[in-house]
């Protein structure tokens, strides 16, 4: 049995690493042999990203607890006090096993089982959902970590690429391909980026979940596959361009979130506009020309299409479709900003459910008891210098309804 499994694994390995899949026509693995001075990317190198990703997870935990969390307190980021849901085993079991947002029929059935009014059951689920939502300080810490990483990775990319010819002349991406030696600086830059995205996959269940959660999973998967495949097929030069272009706009996204959590509206709005401009230019203009056109057209000047050519272009197009999706959200937010003069809340964020219905219920109960609170009772239109209201403007209650004299 073990012998058969070993043979199958060997056959699968031979099939997977056929040079027709990974290398242009006329090039075989024999042409990619290394020497003392020349080293090429090897697939087994990618295994290093797993321990490096775990190290990044540990660094992130330490960073968030030791730096980001105390910083959030000093900058006045306070978590909203949330009323806790009562401990009701029937409702808790339904919430955990069935769904978090029951329909009207399910609410009525649960209310009968618990011998509670439907509104109280609905309130219980609202509070329970709010309890599961990430706190403001958690969002702040996550944004700080990503901002710190993107700054490091972006400037690392610039430091690695500033003297490389393919940064300025994109045809240089294909000069001598695939026999392009792997430089140590490019290797570590690749490991840094791949390890980070692997760490995001590890922490995905614990990170802040937004409305584009599924798109984020597709993005992380496409990015990891793209980085891994580009490394194995020695698309190192085009891969470095992809990574530095992506990090450019992310450096502005995370501080925008940070200032939003701090409620520095003007700074947040300014950074949001800068981020929008950088994102739209880098993802909808620079990326298609520098990367997509480069891989689709310039590469054809060097070699004929093969499997790796189609596969890497498919991954890049997947990324571009995600760019278009997020660009539509950003353009909508910019449009709202131009109309309203202030940035709309992040459309990808899950908003916390307010207890407006609960407050309305309390108001109705107070009105029935002949008690009403007015938010404008201290307005200058109603209060005289001696602190009493004008007689002709006094409000009073008749059968729980407000009337004017």
Buried (B, 14 or more C-beta within 10 A) or exposed (E): EEEEEEEEEEEEEEEEEEBEBBBBEEBEEEEBEEEEEEBBBEBEBBEEBBEBBBEBBEBBEEBBEEBBBEBBEEBEBEEEEEEEBBEBEEBBEBBEEEEEEBEEEBBEBBBEEBEBEBBBBBBBBBBBBBEEBBBBBBBBBBBBBBBBBBBBBBEBBEEBBEEBEBBEEBEBBBEEBBEBBBEEBBBEBBBBBBBBBBBBBBBEEEBBBBBBEEBBEBBBBBBBBBBBBBBBBBBBBBBBBBBBBBBBBBBBBBBBBBBBBBEBEEBBBBBBBBBBBBBBEBBBEBBBEBBBEBBBEBBEEBBEEBEBBEBBBEBBBBBBEBBEEBBEBBEEBBEBBEEEEEBBEBBBBBEBBEBEEBEEBEEEEEBEEEEBEEEEEEEEEBBEEEEEEEEEEEEEEEEEEEEEE
